[in-house]
Amino acid sequence: MTMLKEGRPTAPEPVKEAHMAPATATGNRALMLEEALIFEIGSTATTGVDFAPAPSVASRLGKLARTDAIGLPGLSEQETVRHYTRLSRQNYAIDLGLFPLGSCTMKHNPRLNEKVARMPGFADLHPLAPQSTVQGALGLINELAVWLIKLTGMHGVAMTPKAGAHGELCGLLCIRAALEARGDARQVVLVPESAHGTNPATAAFCGYKVEDIPATPEGRVDLEALKARLGPDVAAVMITNPNTCGLFERDMKTISDAVHAAGAFVYCDGANFNAIVGRVRPGDLGVDAMHINLHKTFSTPHGGGGPGSGPVVLSEALSPFGPLPYTARMADGSIHLIEEENVGEEMPQSFGRMSAFHGQMGMFTRALAYILSHGADGLRQVAEDAVLNANYILRSLDDVLDAPFGDSGPCMHEALFSDKGLAEGFTTLDIAKGLIDEGFHPMTMYFPLVVHGAMLVEPTETESKAALDQFILALRSLAERAKAGDEALKGAPYHAPRRRLDETLAARKPVLTWTDPALAVAAE
Ligand SMILES: *Cc1c(COP(=O)(O)O)cnc(C)c1O
C-alpha cells in the first residue's frame, strides 16, 4: 500500500466484503456499535434518579390506582445518553455529508439561524402570552410575511400551515371558499402526471375529483391536453414549478391565463422555490396560491431535524379567504394578531383556522435569519448556485446514466436519471443501496413516476465542488458496476448497521409497539 507523507494510505484499502469478515463476539464493528431497543436494555431495577422512598401516604386515586407494573424501561443517566447517542450514529444527517434527496432540498442549516432561534425572547414564549408583551415576536412573523410576499410577488400570505402538504390544504380550502362565495360548485382538480403525491392527495382530501394531465415527451405539462380539459367543472389546476422532472414550466403564464379564462384557480406547488427564488416571482406567472416550504428553500431543519413550516402566498382574489389568525400592523405601529373575535370587521370571508396558534415560531425565526443574512443578492445567488450544482452533476454523469430529459436543455436544481441501460436484472434500488455503502444517503428513487426507475438528485447550493466530485465519483462507480452486471452490488449495503430490509413488509405491517416476550409467552 502506498502512503502519503502524512502516513495515510493514498487510496482506500481494499476490504473484503464486510459479511465475509469474521464476526465479533458483541456484534459491534469497531465504531459501529449494535444497540438493542430501550425496552430490552432497560430494567425496572435501574433508574436515573435515586430519591429516598416517599413516606407512605394514603392514596387518593381510589379505583384509578395502577395495579400492574408500569412496564417502562428503567435506565441510568449514562445508559440513556449512550442509547440515544449510539442510535444517532446509525443515522445519516446533513451535518455528516451530502444528502442528495431530490425534491427535499436538504441544504446546510446555518448555525446563525440556530443561535437566533434559541434567543430566550423568541424560544421561551408562551403562545397565549398577551400580545402587548410579545410585540417583537409578532413583528418578526410580520416581517417574514412581508418578505415572502415580496419574494413571490403575491398579495397576501397565510403563515400558519405547518408543512408543505398542510399549505396545499390551506390553498385548496381558500380556493373552495372563493368558489363557494360566488356560488360555484366546481368538483374537479387537474393534476399533471409528474406531480408530487401530496398534490392529488390534498385535492382528494378536500373532496375534489382528481384528474391527470399528461406530460409531453420533453417532461413538461401538455398545454394542449390541459386546455382541452378545462371547463365549468374544473375548480383548480395544481402545478409544480419547477416541476418534478427538474424542468421549468415555460408555459406557466399561458397555462394561468387559460385556467383563469375558464373560471378556475392556479395552485402552484412551491416546494421547488429554491431553484427560482430571487429570479422569478410566481405572482407574475398568474399563480393564485403557492406554499413555500421554509424547511426547504429557507434552510430550516427538517427530516427528523425539526418541524416544517409551509406558509401559503395568495393572490388578491384569494387573500380575503385565507386562514386566521394573521398579523397586521395597526395605525399606532403595533402588531396585532387578528383572531376570530376580530373577524366581524376584519376578514368575514376567512375559511377558518389551520392550527391552534400562529404557526411554527422557531421556523419563522430561522427563515427570517436566513433571508436577512443573504439579502436580495444572496437569495438570487442561492437559486443560481443550486441550478449550477445540479447541472454539474447532470453533465458529469450523463455519459454513464441515462438522463431522460437531458436533451431538453439545462435542468433546474435537480438532475434526473433513469435506469435505462443498466444490465439485465439491475435496478435503481441496487444503485441506491450501493450509495449507502459509499457513505451517502440515497437519492430520491422511483419518483417522478413518469420516468422508469427514476433517480432524482438534488445537491443544493450549499455543497462545495469537492463534495460534488466525491458524490459523482461514487455514483459513477455504482453506475458502471450496475452496467457491467457486478452481482455483488445486488447484496449492498454491506457496511450499514442493517442489510436489505423487507421494505414492503415494513411499510404494510409496521411493528410499532414493543411486547414483553415474557408477557407474550404468558398470553399464549
Ligand atoms: C416536499 C414536497 C411537498 C410536501 O411538503 P412537506 O413539507 O413534506 O409536507 C410537496 N410537493 C413537493 C414537490 C415537495 O418536494
Ligand as a Chemical Component Dictionary entry (heavy atoms), coordinates in Angstrom:
data_LIG
# 
_chem_comp.id                   LIG 
_chem_comp.type                 NON-POLYMER 
_chem_comp.pdbx_formal_charge   0 
_chem_comp.three_letter_code    LIG 
# 
loop_
_chem_comp_atom.comp_id 
_chem_comp_atom.atom_id 
_chem_comp_atom.alt_atom_id 
_chem_comp_atom.type_symbol 
_chem_comp_atom.charge 
_chem_comp_atom.model_Cartn_x 
_chem_comp_atom.model_Cartn_y 
_chem_comp_atom.model_Cartn_z 
_chem_comp_atom.pdbx_ordinal 
LIG C1 C1 C 0 -41.633 18.293 -0.042 1  
LIG C2 C2 C 0 -42.664 18.459 -1.090 2  
LIG C3 C3 C 0 -44.038 18.581 -0.770 3  
LIG C4 C4 C 0 -44.584 18.381 0.621  4  
LIG O1 O1 O 0 -44.017 19.197 1.594  5  
LIG P1 P1 P 0 -43.959 18.719 3.122  6  
LIG O2 O2 O 0 -43.395 19.883 3.834  7  
LIG O3 O3 O 0 -43.105 17.495 3.152  8  
LIG O4 O4 O 0 -45.381 18.408 3.544  9  
LIG C5 C5 C 0 -44.924 18.821 -1.798 10 
LIG N1 N1 N 0 -44.500 18.922 -3.080 11 
LIG C6 C6 C 0 -43.199 18.786 -3.427 12 
LIG C7 C7 C 0 -42.801 18.935 -4.869 13 
LIG C8 C8 C 0 -42.237 18.554 -2.451 14 
LIG O5 O5 O 0 -40.952 18.407 -2.793 15 
# 
loop_
_chem_comp_bond.comp_id 
_chem_comp_bond.atom_id_1 
_chem_comp_bond.atom_id_2 
_chem_comp_bond.value_order 
_chem_comp_bond.pdbx_ordinal 
LIG C1 C2 SING 1  
LIG C2 C3 SING 2  
LIG C2 C8 DOUB 3  
LIG C3 C4 SING 4  
LIG C3 C5 DOUB 5  
LIG C4 O1 SING 6  
LIG O1 P1 SING 7  
LIG P1 O2 DOUB 8  
LIG P1 O3 SING 9  
LIG P1 O4 SING 10 
LIG C5 N1 SING 11 
LIG N1 C6 DOUB 12 
LIG C6 C7 SING 13 
LIG C6 C8 SING 14 
LIG C8 O5 SING 15 
# 
